[in-house]
Amino acid sequence: MCKEAAPALSLSGTAGVILWTKGRPVVKSVSSASAIRPLRGADVRETNEKLVLRLIRQGDGLSQSEVAQRTGLKPPTVFRIFANLEERKLVRLAPARQRGTGEKKGRRPVVYTVDPDACFAVGVDFWSRQMSIAIVDFSGALRCRNVVPVERADAESVVSQMIGIIRSCLSGAKVPLKRVVGIGIGCPGMVDLEEGVILRYTRIEGMVGFPIRERIAREFRVPVRVHNNGAVVAASEYRYGIARGLDSLAMVLIRSGVGGAFLDGGRPFVSHRQTAVEIGHLSVDRNGPSCQCGARGCLEAYLSEEALVADIPSAAGIGSFDDLGEALRLGNPDVTASLEAKGAVLALGLRSLLRLLNPGAFVVVSRCQAVSDVLSRTAAAILAHDRHVPNRPPVAVLPREYDPVTAGRGASDLVMDAWLGGESP
């Protein structure tokens, strides 16, 4: 755990996020009514410490007076919290910030930042063909990154490979396991968030009802949090990428299948503590091509990487998804026309999502920026002139190339957010 005394900031026994402000506790979220219990002095102290620590980590250096103003905590309370955090080496003094000439004269405030080496979080994102890992320090800086192909597409092999890569990255970055607060994993398919189980992902053999959280936690003896990788990628784009500043977004993630997520205020929609918004299996034509799920006309049957390549005329000479970017760059008319037809299919799915979820924007992610560009541009043009779309300004359809490192960073946020007691995906 974190340096000397991380257990004082552990999440054990907490039912939700509790903020103490203006002299009274405010319960933000709990898993059930039975989880609510009377607040003890230790609960209040721990919650206040986490609140202050989150503010310091999010800010570019904060003074005690600034924290008191933002939280409503009394100055003596803030002083004790800072003294405790500094003693435990979670925060440290930072160089005083330069003040503008308009500032009133006087002694500059003492500014604190988090100690980057205090804690680390590991994030992993994987699917049937690729695995990425990111190790992030307490300040949010990337300490290690690695992207590798999945060696064998069966559940046991994938877990063994994941364990090996995590150990290799920790060793290479010289990060001791005792300072790792947890491992976050973006998993393909439907995921039971409560149990940490991949309910169903048929592209990796044996990954049905697979207890991935238990397997990884047993190996490293640290907390493990899991989520669907569509939600992880969407959350990473919301925090670090093209979706920053959006109130809500719906994302379409195109890889070996088609995944997705809906975020409102940065939080992915879930149902019964299981991942939801299976966009890939939204049917746009009941007489359409067969999908691997057993239905017909699913978006995945049109938009997966395999489907995108299969429907391009053979004369175009496209052998794999990786060939598409170069063909588009050279202006191959057959490839462009085929992808524009796929963009029209995408528009049908987005129109249904627009009626159902009313997102502020759509984000279309694939492993090739040029492919995302064509699909997004075509879908946006159709939606802008579709009389069936609700009466509202045209919705943006934002193209994005999948960034495995950003996805790994998003997975690490699952852990760091939970450890700090804040809202997490």
C-alpha positions as CSV (number, residue, x, y, z in Angstrom):
1,M,0.0,0.0,0.0
2,C,1.0,3.6,0.1
3,K,4.3,4.1,1.8
4,E,3.9,4.0,5.5
5,A,0.3,4.0,6.5
6,A,-2.1,3.4,3.6
7,P,-4.6,1.2,5.6
8,A,-5.9,4.5,7.2
9,L,-7.2,5.3,3.7
10,S,-8.5,1.9,2.8
11,L,-12.1,1.4,1.5
12,S,-13.0,-1.4,3.8
13,G,-16.3,-1.0,5.5
14,T,-17.4,2.1,3.5
15,A,-20.8,1.8,1.9
16,G,-20.6,4.8,-0.3
17,V,-19.1,8.3,-0.7
18,I,-19.7,10.6,2.3
19,L,-18.9,14.2,2.1
20,W,-18.6,16.2,5.3
21,T,-19.4,19.9,4.6
22,K,-20.8,22.8,6.6
23,G,-21.0,20.7,9.7
24,R,-23.1,17.8,8.5
25,P,-22.5,14.6,6.6
26,V,-24.1,14.1,3.1
27,V,-24.5,10.6,1.8
28,K,-23.8,10.6,-1.9
29,S,-24.4,6.9,-2.8
30,V,-24.9,3.6,-1.0
31,S,-25.4,0.1,-2.4
32,S,-28.5,-0.5,-0.4
33,A,-30.5,0.9,2.5
34,S,-29.1,-1.9,4.7
35,A,-25.6,-0.6,4.0
36,I,-26.3,2.7,5.8
37,R,-24.8,2.7,9.3
38,P,-24.2,5.4,11.9
39,L,-21.2,7.6,11.3
40,R,-18.3,7.3,13.7
41,G,-15.6,9.7,14.4
42,A,-13.1,7.6,12.4
43,D,-15.5,7.6,9.4
44,V,-15.7,11.4,9.4
45,R,-11.9,11.8,9.7
46,E,-11.2,9.3,6.9
47,T,-13.8,10.8,4.7
48,N,-12.5,14.3,5.3
49,E,-8.9,13.1,4.6
50,K,-10.0,11.6,1.3
51,L,-11.9,14.7,0.3
52,V,-8.8,16.9,0.9
53,L,-6.5,14.4,-0.8
54,R,-8.7,14.3,-3.9
55,L,-8.6,18.1,-4.1
56,I,-4.9,18.3,-3.7
57,R,-4.4,15.6,-6.4
58,Q,-6.8,17.3,-8.8
59,G,-5.3,20.8,-8.3
60,D,-2.0,22.2,-9.5
61,G,-0.9,22.7,-5.9
62,L,-3.2,23.9,-3.1
63,S,-2.8,25.7,0.1
64,Q,-4.6,25.0,3.4
65,S,-6.6,28.2,3.1
66,E,-7.8,27.2,-0.4
67,V,-8.8,23.8,0.8
68,A,-10.7,25.3,3.7
69,Q,-12.6,27.6,1.3
70,R,-13.5,24.8,-1.2
71,T,-14.6,22.3,1.4
72,G,-16.2,24.4,4.2
73,L,-14.0,22.6,6.7
74,K,-12.7,24.7,9.6
75,P,-9.1,25.8,9.4
76,P,-8.0,23.8,12.5
77,T,-9.5,20.7,10.9
78,V,-7.7,21.3,7.6
79,F,-4.4,22.0,9.5
80,R,-4.7,18.6,11.3
81,I,-5.5,16.8,8.0
82,F,-2.5,18.4,6.2
83,A,-0.2,17.5,9.1
84,N,-1.4,13.9,9.0
85,L,-1.1,13.5,5.2
86,E,2.4,15.1,5.2
87,E,3.6,12.9,8.1
88,R,2.5,9.8,6.1
89,K,4.3,11.1,3.0
90,L,1.1,11.3,0.9
91,V,1.6,15.1,0.3
92,R,4.6,17.3,0.2
93,L,5.6,20.9,0.0
94,A,5.6,22.4,-3.5
95,P,7.5,25.5,-4.8
96,A,5.4,28.6,-4.1
97,R,3.3,29.6,-7.1
98,Q,4.1,32.9,-8.9
99,R,1.6,35.5,-8.0
100,G,0.5,38.2,-10.4
101,T,1.0,41.9,-9.8
102,G,-2.7,42.2,-9.0
103,E,-2.4,40.0,-5.9
104,K,-2.4,41.7,-2.6
105,K,0.9,41.9,-0.9
106,G,1.9,39.6,1.9
107,R,3.5,36.2,2.7
108,R,2.9,33.7,0.0
109,P,0.8,30.7,1.1
110,V,2.5,27.3,1.6
111,V,1.4,25.1,-1.3
112,Y,1.1,21.3,-1.2
113,T,1.0,18.7,-3.9
114,V,0.7,14.9,-3.7
115,D,3.9,12.9,-3.5
116,P,4.0,11.0,-6.9
117,D,5.8,8.0,-5.4
118,A,3.3,7.5,-2.6
119,C,1.0,5.2,-4.5
120,F,0.6,3.5,-7.9
121,A,-2.3,2.1,-9.8
122,V,-2.2,-0.5,-12.6
123,G,-4.6,-0.5,-15.5
124,V,-5.1,-3.2,-18.1
125,D,-7.3,-3.2,-21.2
126,F,-7.6,-6.4,-23.3
127,W,-9.6,-8.1,-26.0
128,S,-9.2,-11.1,-28.2
129,R,-6.2,-9.8,-30.1
130,Q,-4.4,-7.3,-27.9
131,M,-3.6,-6.4,-24.3
132,S,-2.3,-3.0,-23.0
133,I,-1.1,-2.0,-19.6
134,A,-0.4,1.3,-17.9
135,I,1.1,2.1,-14.5
136,V,0.2,5.5,-13.1
137,D,1.8,7.2,-10.1
138,F,-0.2,9.2,-7.5
139,S,0.2,12.4,-9.5
140,G,-1.4,10.8,-12.5
141,A,1.9,10.5,-14.5
142,L,2.5,7.4,-16.6
143,R,5.4,5.3,-15.3
144,C,5.1,2.3,-17.6
145,R,3.2,1.5,-20.8
146,N,3.2,-1.7,-22.8
147,V,1.0,-3.0,-25.7
148,V,1.3,-6.6,-26.8
149,P,-0.7,-9.0,-29.0
150,V,-2.7,-11.7,-27.2
151,E,-0.7,-14.9,-27.6
152,R,-3.4,-17.5,-27.3
153,A,-7.1,-16.7,-27.2
154,D,-8.2,-18.9,-24.3
155,A,-9.1,-17.7,-20.8
156,E,-6.3,-19.4,-18.9
157,S,-3.6,-18.3,-21.3
158,V,-4.8,-14.7,-21.3
159,V,-4.8,-14.5,-17.5
160,S,-1.3,-16.0,-17.4
161,Q,0.0,-13.5,-20.0
162,M,-1.7,-10.7,-18.1
163,I,0.0,-11.7,-14.8
164,G,3.4,-11.9,-16.6
165,I,3.1,-8.5,-18.2
166,I,2.0,-6.8,-15.0
167,R,4.9,-8.3,-13.1
168,S,7.3,-7.3,-15.9
169,C,6.1,-3.7,-16.0
170,L,6.2,-3.3,-12.2
171,S,9.8,-4.6,-12.3
172,G,10.8,-2.4,-15.2
173,A,9.3,0.7,-13.6
174,K,10.9,-0.2,-10.2
175,V,7.4,0.0,-8.6
176,P,7.2,-2.1,-5.4
177,L,4.0,-4.1,-5.1
178,K,3.4,-2.9,-1.6
179,R,2.8,0.6,-3.0
180,V,0.2,-0.6,-5.6
181,V,-3.3,0.3,-4.4
182,G,-4.9,-1.9,-6.9
183,I,-5.3,-3.2,-10.5
184,G,-8.1,-2.0,-12.8
185,I,-9.1,-4.2,-15.8
186,G,-11.2,-3.2,-18.8
187,C,-12.7,-6.5,-19.9
188,P,-14.5,-7.4,-23.2
189,G,-18.1,-8.7,-23.2
190,M,-20.7,-8.4,-20.4
191,V,-19.2,-8.0,-16.9
192,D,-20.7,-8.5,-13.5
193,L,-19.2,-5.6,-11.6
194,E,-20.3,-6.9,-8.2
195,E,-18.7,-10.3,-8.6
196,G,-15.8,-9.3,-10.9
197,V,-16.9,-11.9,-13.4
198,I,-16.9,-11.8,-17.2
199,L,-20.3,-13.2,-17.9
200,R,-19.8,-13.8,-21.6
201,Y,-17.2,-13.1,-24.2
202,T,-17.2,-15.8,-26.9
203,R,-14.1,-14.7,-28.8
204,I,-11.8,-16.0,-26.0
205,E,-12.4,-19.7,-25.3
206,G,-13.5,-20.3,-21.7
207,M,-14.4,-16.7,-21.0
208,V,-18.0,-17.4,-19.9
209,G,-18.7,-16.9,-16.2
210,F,-15.0,-16.3,-15.8
211,P,-13.9,-14.9,-12.4
212,I,-11.1,-12.6,-13.6
213,R,-11.1,-10.4,-10.5
214,E,-10.6,-13.4,-8.2
215,R,-7.8,-14.8,-10.4
216,I,-5.8,-11.5,-10.5
217,A,-6.4,-10.6,-6.9
218,R,-5.2,-14.0,-5.8
219,E,-2.0,-13.5,-7.6
220,F,-1.1,-10.0,-6.5
221,R,-3.0,-9.7,-3.2
222,V,-4.2,-6.2,-4.0
223,P,-7.8,-4.9,-4.7
224,V,-8.9,-5.5,-8.3
225,R,-11.7,-3.6,-10.0
226,V,-13.2,-4.6,-13.4
227,H,-15.5,-3.0,-15.9
228,N,-16.4,-3.5,-19.6
229,N,-13.7,-2.1,-21.8
230,G,-16.2,0.0,-23.8
231,A,-17.0,1.9,-20.6
232,V,-13.3,2.2,-19.7
233,V,-12.4,3.6,-23.2
234,A,-15.4,6.0,-23.0
235,A,-14.4,7.2,-19.6
236,S,-10.8,7.7,-20.7
237,E,-11.9,9.8,-23.7
238,Y,-14.2,11.8,-21.3
239,R,-11.2,12.5,-19.0
240,Y,-8.3,12.7,-21.3
241,G,-9.4,12.6,-24.9
242,I,-11.8,13.9,-27.5
243,A,-14.9,13.9,-25.2
244,R,-13.5,16.3,-22.5
245,G,-16.1,18.9,-21.6
246,L,-19.2,16.9,-22.7
247,D,-22.0,16.4,-20.3
248,S,-23.0,13.0,-21.8
249,L,-21.8,10.8,-24.6
250,A,-22.5,7.5,-26.3
251,M,-19.6,5.6,-27.7
252,V,-19.3,2.9,-30.4
253,L,-16.1,0.9,-30.1
254,I,-15.2,-1.1,-33.2
255,R,-12.8,-4.0,-32.9
256,S,-13.3,-7.7,-33.3
257,G,-16.8,-7.0,-32.2
258,V,-18.7,-3.7,-31.6
259,G,-18.9,-2.5,-28.0
260,G,-20.3,0.6,-26.5
261,A,-21.1,2.7,-23.5
262,F,-23.3,5.6,-22.4
263,L,-21.8,8.1,-20.0
264,D,-23.8,10.8,-18.1
265,G,-21.7,13.2,-16.1
266,G,-18.7,10.9,-16.6
267,R,-20.3,7.8,-15.2
268,P,-21.2,4.8,-17.4
269,F,-24.7,3.5,-17.2
270,V,-25.0,0.1,-15.6
271,S,-28.0,-2.1,-14.6
272,H,-28.2,-4.4,-11.7
273,R,-24.4,-3.9,-11.2
274,Q,-23.8,-5.4,-14.6
275,T,-22.6,-3.6,-17.7
276,A,-25.2,-2.6,-20.2
277,V,-25.6,-0.7,-23.5
278,E,-24.6,-3.7,-25.7
279,I,-24.6,-1.4,-28.8
280,G,-23.1,-4.1,-31.0
281,H,-26.2,-6.2,-30.7
282,L,-28.7,-3.5,-31.5
283,S,-30.5,-4.8,-34.6
284,V,-31.0,-2.4,-37.5
285,D,-32.5,-5.0,-39.9
286,R,-34.3,-8.2,-38.8
287,N,-33.5,-9.7,-42.3
288,G,-29.9,-8.6,-42.2
289,P,-26.8,-10.8,-42.0
290,S,-26.4,-13.3,-39.1
291,C,-24.5,-12.2,-36.0
292,Q,-22.4,-14.5,-33.9
293,C,-24.9,-13.8,-31.0
294,G,-27.6,-15.8,-33.0
295,A,-29.7,-12.8,-34.1
296,R,-29.8,-11.1,-37.5
297,G,-29.0,-7.5,-38.6
298,C,-26.9,-6.5,-35.5
299,L,-24.6,-3.5,-35.9
300,E,-21.7,-5.9,-35.1
301,A,-22.6,-8.0,-38.2
302,Y,-22.0,-4.8,-40.3
303,L,-19.3,-2.9,-38.4
304,S,-16.9,-5.3,-36.8
305,E,-13.4,-5.2,-38.3
306,E,-14.0,-8.5,-40.0
307,A,-17.3,-7.3,-41.5
308,L,-15.8,-4.0,-42.7
309,V,-13.1,-5.9,-44.6
310,A,-15.4,-8.7,-45.9
311,D,-17.7,-6.4,-47.7
312,I,-15.1,-4.4,-49.6
313,P,-14.8,-5.6,-53.3
314,S,-12.0,-8.1,-53.8
315,A,-10.5,-5.9,-56.5
316,A,-9.5,-3.4,-53.9
317,G,-6.9,-5.9,-52.6
318,I,-7.7,-5.4,-48.9
319,G,-6.6,-8.4,-46.9
320,S,-7.1,-7.1,-43.3
321,F,-8.3,-4.2,-41.3
322,D,-4.8,-2.8,-41.1
323,D,-4.8,-2.3,-44.9
324,L,-7.8,0.1,-44.7
325,G,-5.9,3.2,-43.6
326,E,-3.4,3.1,-46.4
327,A,-6.2,2.5,-49.0
328,L,-8.1,5.5,-47.7
329,R,-5.0,7.6,-47.8
330,L,-4.5,6.7,-51.4
331,G,-8.1,7.6,-52.2
332,N,-9.2,4.1,-53.2
333,P,-12.8,4.7,-54.4
334,D,-14.0,1.1,-53.7
335,V,-12.8,1.2,-50.1
336,T,-14.3,4.7,-49.5
337,A,-17.7,3.8,-51.0
338,S,-17.9,0.6,-49.0
339,L,-17.1,2.4,-45.7
340,E,-19.6,5.2,-46.5
341,A,-22.2,2.4,-46.9
342,K,-21.2,1.1,-43.5
343,G,-21.5,4.7,-42.2
344,A,-25.1,4.7,-43.3
345,V,-25.8,1.6,-41.3
346,L,-24.1,3.2,-38.3
347,A,-26.4,6.1,-38.7
348,L,-29.4,3.8,-38.2
349,G,-28.0,2.6,-34.9
350,L,-27.1,6.1,-33.7
351,R,-30.6,7.3,-34.6
352,S,-32.1,4.7,-32.2
353,L,-29.6,5.6,-29.5
354,L,-30.3,9.2,-29.9
355,R,-34.0,8.6,-29.3
356,L,-33.3,6.3,-26.4
357,L,-30.4,8.0,-24.6
358,N,-30.3,11.6,-26.0
359,P,-26.5,11.9,-25.6
360,G,-24.7,15.2,-26.0
361,A,-22.4,13.6,-28.7
362,F,-21.4,10.3,-30.1
363,V,-17.8,9.0,-30.2
364,V,-16.8,6.4,-32.8
365,V,-13.6,4.6,-31.9
366,S,-11.7,2.2,-34.2
367,R,-8.1,1.2,-34.5
368,C,-7.7,3.4,-37.6
369,Q,-8.3,7.1,-37.5
370,A,-9.2,7.2,-41.2
371,V,-11.9,4.5,-40.8
372,S,-13.3,6.4,-37.8
373,D,-13.3,9.6,-39.9
374,V,-15.3,8.1,-42.8
375,L,-17.8,6.3,-40.6
376,S,-18.4,9.3,-38.4
377,R,-18.6,11.9,-41.2
378,T,-21.2,9.8,-43.1
379,A,-23.3,9.0,-40.1
380,A,-23.3,12.7,-39.0
381,A,-24.4,13.9,-42.4
382,I,-27.3,11.5,-42.5
383,L,-28.4,12.3,-38.9
384,A,-28.3,16.0,-39.7
385,H,-30.9,15.6,-42.5
386,D,-33.0,12.8,-40.9
387,R,-36.5,13.9,-40.3
388,H,-37.0,11.0,-37.8
389,V,-34.3,12.5,-35.5
390,P,-35.8,14.4,-32.5
391,N,-36.1,18.2,-32.9
392,R,-32.7,19.3,-31.6
393,P,-29.5,20.8,-32.9
394,P,-27.4,18.3,-35.0
395,V,-25.6,15.9,-32.7
396,A,-21.8,15.7,-33.1
397,V,-20.3,12.3,-34.2
398,L,-16.7,12.5,-33.1
399,P,-14.1,10.1,-34.7
400,R,-11.3,8.7,-32.7
401,E,-8.5,6.2,-33.1
402,Y,-8.3,3.7,-30.3
403,D,-5.3,4.5,-28.0
404,P,-4.4,1.4,-25.9
405,V,-2.3,3.5,-23.5
406,T,-5.1,5.9,-22.8
407,A,-7.4,2.9,-22.3
408,G,-5.0,1.4,-19.8
409,R,-4.9,4.8,-18.0
410,G,-8.7,4.8,-17.9
411,A,-8.6,1.3,-16.3
412,S,-6.1,2.5,-13.7
413,D,-8.6,5.2,-12.8
414,L,-11.1,2.5,-11.7
415,V,-8.6,1.8,-8.8
416,M,-7.4,5.3,-7.9
417,D,-11.0,6.7,-7.8
418,A,-12.1,3.9,-5.5
419,W,-9.1,4.2,-3.3
420,L,-9.6,7.9,-2.9
421,G,-13.3,7.4,-2.1
422,G,-14.5,9.4,-5.1
423,E,-17.0,8.7,-7.8
424,S,-15.6,6.1,-10.2
425,P,-17.0,4.3,-13.3
